[in-house]
Amino acid sequence: MASTAHTTEARNGVESVKQGSKRRRKKGREGKKEAVEDERKHGNGKKRAVDGVVAAGSNWERLKQEIGARGKKRKRTDRSEEKEEKAKPPPAKLPRPLSGDFSDTHIVALDCEMVGVGEGGVRSALARVSIVNYYGNVLLDTFVKVIEKVTDYRTQYSGVRPSDLREAPTFHEVQKQVAKILEGKTVVGHALKNDFQVLLLKHPRSMTRDTARFKPLCVKRRDGSRGRPRPLRHLAKEYLGFLIQGGEHSSVDDARATLYLYHKFRQSWEKEMLVMSRKRKRRK
């Protein structure tokens, strides 16, 4: 009996051990399964998080590159703007009076603006005349009522408009004023022949100083003779630093420019005039 009881007890112990082992294995399998599930869940989350960080990182890198590129472009634009500002021409430097002296000096400068008359506006007629004294102060500056019908105002060059001539004095009134001022004076100008032609006036050649005829201011020829006249705006810019005739002309500015060119070359100019005068006397 004792042996049978002992055997039964041993079997029960073995069975309990087996069942405990089975429970542990089952629990182990369930634990592993939960661990796998948990790993999957958390693993995917981590992966998504990592992917999100990577994506965010790559986006940030791209954004930084774009910002950098924009910054570089902006800098280049700024530099180009600076270059454009440097390339812009300076404000026009116009001739100004040298003093406040408005006296009727022996040397004056004359310039006229013309408009076109006749068919096609080919012929020129006086529309404005300006005279300045030796110091560049205005002695006369007036528009002129044109006798003939104006067919071309040449506004882009002359600066003359129809409204300027409506209330202007007559040609004969202005002609008398000009003749009175110029009488007995040395007259400086550019292509004075054209000015006197539209004024219907004559002036002694020995008493004119024409920047279109003075040899040092003309185009130089190889043989040393006087070449063709140079534009007044070129002479004013080269020798005086003035920027004139950029658009509509001003007869006052042009008269001052010719006057200051005469100032600059006066000594050599008068010496040349003296030599020419002696030559003319010898021929007589």
Phi, psi and omega in degrees: 000314179299321180294321181293318179298317179298320181294319180297318180296322180293319180296316179301322179295318179297317181296317180296323177297316181298314180298320178298320179295318179297317180298319180295317179297318180297316178298323179295318179296315178298321178296318179296320181297315178297322180296319180296315179300315180297321180294321178298312180300303182293324180297315178297319178299315179297320181296317179296320179297315179297316179300318179299317178297317180297315180297315179298319179298315181294321177297318179298320178298315179297318180298318178298320179296317179296316179299317179299316181296317179297318179301317179296317179298319180298319179296317179297320178297317179300316179297319180295323178295320178297318179297319180297320179296320178292325183286340181296137179294147178293163177304143184303128177264106184261152178293134180241162176300149182276337180202184178265018182278114180255021183292158181277086187284163181289333178250127180227166177237142185235141172208144181235152171246137184243157172239166181267137177232166181079184182296123179077000179065030184284320181282147183260143176225148182294131178234337178204142177223138180228138176229130177239152179278186185298339181260006177086008178272145188286125172263328178205134175208106185212149170278164185228133176286120185284136182293312181274169178288129180281125179253347177207111181284344179052038188303323183297339177248313184284332184076007183268136178236159180307322181295335181290335188260348186299313182256015183286153176294162183287163180301316184294324178296315181291320180301318179296318179299314182295314180301321180293319181291320186279345185302122177075011182250158171275126185251126178256143177185185179237119185058054184299336179305318181292321180295312180294330179295314180284338176278347184057043179233158174238151179216140181304133182298326181292346181249024175240146176231100188257117180291349176272352182240348180287120190308311181299341181261000179264169176296134183276133176261161182294327181278000177089355180282167182287129179268197182288157180294151175260150178301143181299323181297326178291317180295317181297321180288316184291315188262337185240344182078016180270144176248095182243166176056035176288338177209246176293136182279153172239120182294334177291313179298319181293320178296317178297320180299315179295322180297316183285334171295319177297319177304316185293323184250015189304314184298309180290327180295312181293328177295318179294320179296324179294317178298315180296322179296319179295321178297318180295323178294322179295323180294326180290000000 
